[in-house]
Amino acid sequence: MNKVITIPNIISISRLFLGLPLLYAIHIQSLPHIIIIGSIVIISDYIDGFLSRLLNQRSALGQLIDPVVDFIIITSILIVMSINQIIPYWFLALIIFRYLFIFYILNRYKTLTKKTPKSIFSGKVCMCLVTSTTVLALVQSQFPNLYTLSMLLTVQLMILSAYDYFHTYNKTKN
């Protein structure tokens, strides 16, 4: 459980390095490169979790690395997209606020209960919808109604999943 160098941890860290070419592809709006690099980033996020369970290589470091890398990549992508006026700044701010809120709730829970919190279904679905909305933002001129619908659903699910985390992990006793 406390190994540092594991296959899943290496995959998580490598995902962080893939963020740089992905950010550049988004900045120059090269859709083929965005799709290829973005797909590798997304698939590697699922593979590291799958392998950690399959190979029994769960680690405290891995439980920290994975969400931190996700936060850095997602936030960086959305910052570049906001600067390029592909998505509104308020959407970026809402995602950052949600991450920080959930981070606070989970750390508080872990401190008070000495238990490691697990991700919840609504949070996973929310991140899938954030990813879909981000992709649709890149092609919103071709699908404006779909992008708008996706944005509205994403905002609602961000609020719902933040509440879900709060309700699940707002424990004050062991």
N, C-alpha and C positions, 0 to 999 in steps of 0.2 A: 504493500500500500504506500510505502514512502520512497520508492525508487524515483530518482530524478530523471535519468536518461531512459526514456521509454519510447517505443515507436509512436504511440499517440501524442506524446509531448513534442517529439521531433516534427510530426505532421502539423501540430498546432503552431509551432514557431515558424515553420516554412510557410504557412498560410499568411503570416504577417508580412513576410518578404514578397509574397505575390501581390500584396496590396499596392505596392509602389507602381508596378506596370499597369495595374488595374486603374489606379487613380489617373495616370497619364492618359490611358485610353479613354477614360470618361472625360477628361479635360479637352481632348481633341475630338471627342465624340465619334470615335471609331467603333461603330457597333459590332463588327465582326470580332475585333480584339476584346471588346467588353464581354461579349457572349462567351468566347473561349476562356479567357482568364477568369471571368466571374464564375463560370461553371466549375472550373477547377477549384476555386476558393470554396464554393458552396459544397461540392462533393467532398472535399477534404475535411470540411467541418463535420460532416456526418461520419466519414470514415474513422476519424480519430476517436469519436465516442464509441462507435461500433467495435473498433479494435481494442479499446481499453477494457470493454466488457468481455469480448471474445478471448483475449490473451490474458485476462485477469491482471491488467497493468494499470489499474486505477491508482491514482496518486493524489496526494494533497496538492502538489504543485500543478498537476494536470487540471484539477478542479478549479484552480485559480487562473491558470494560463488561458484555458479555452474561452471563458466569458470575457476576459480582458482583451484578448486578441479580437474576438467578435466586436467588442465595443470600439476598439481602435479602428478596425477596418470599416465598420458601418458608419461611424461618426465621420471618418475621413472622407469616405465616398459622399456622404450627404453634405459635408462642408464644400467639397469641390462642386457638387451639383447645385448648391445654393449660390455659390459665387458665380457660377455660369448661368444662373437664373433658370435652371431646369426644374428645381423644386422650390417652394416658398420657404423662407427662413423660419416661419413659425412651425413648420413640419419638423425641421431640424431641431429646433428648440424643444418641441414636445418629445421627440425621441430621446434627446439627451436627458431631459427631466425624468422621463420614465426609467431610463437606465439607472440614473443616480438614486431615484426613489427606491427601486427594487434592490439596488446594491445596499442601501442603508437598511432596508427591512431585513434582508438576508443576513447581513453582518450582525445586526442587533439580535436576531434570532440565534445565530451561532454563538454569540457571546453569552447570551442568557441561558441557553439550553445545553451548550457544548455539543450540539448535534449539527451535522452538516446538512443544510437544506438541499432539496432536490428541485430541479426545474419542474414547472407544472405545464400541463397540456395547453392551457390558454396562452402561456408565454411562448411556447414553440409555434403554435398556430399564428400568433401575432408576428413573430419574426419572419415566418414564411410570407405573410401578407405584406410586411414592410419590404421584403425583398421583391415581391411581385410588383408592388407600387413603384418601387425604385426603377425597376426595369420598364414598367409602363411609362414612367416619366420621360424616359429616353426616346420613346416613340409616341408621345402624347399628341403630336400633330396628326398622326394617322388614326388614333383612337381616343379622341378627347373625352367622349362620354364614359368609356371604360376606365380611363385614367381617373376621372372625377369620382366615379363610383368606388373604385379601388381606394382612393384617398379617403373617402368618407368611411368606408368599412375599416380601413386601417386605423384611423383615429378612434373610432368606437372600440375596436378590439384592444388598442393600446390602453385605453382607459379601463376597460373591463379586466384585462390581464393584470394591470397595476393593482386594481382593487382585489383581484383574486390572490395575488401574492400577499397583499396586506392582510386579507382575511385569513389566509392559510398560515402565515408566519408571524403574525403580530402576537406572539406569545411573550408573557412577562415572567412565567414561572417554569421551572424544570419539568 
